[in-house]
Amino acid sequence: MLWTILLVLLVLWLLGLVGGIGGNLIHLLLVVALAVLIIQLITGRRAVKGAVKEELGKLTGDRDLRDRGTADQVEGDVQEKFGKAKRNIGEAVEDLGERIAS
């Protein structure tokens, strides 16, 4: 989803650069979208890193890079779901502890 937003903003920014459409708002939104993308990459979002690797592999014809990107995406998705499940269990235990205490 972030890639789609980034692409749309980039196209609008280019239109604004060429035709003066949109002004500074498009530029600001593009900068914000790029900042979010960079933060996700830096904080270790494996799914995002995997998507980048996969696309680079497709562009360069490197099957190994594409496959590693796909694997990273799957690993990132599993890691994210495990983290959500862990948080849900923690919240359930905390709620149970509060019920017992009261």
Beta strands, then each sheet from edge to edge (+ up, - down):
end
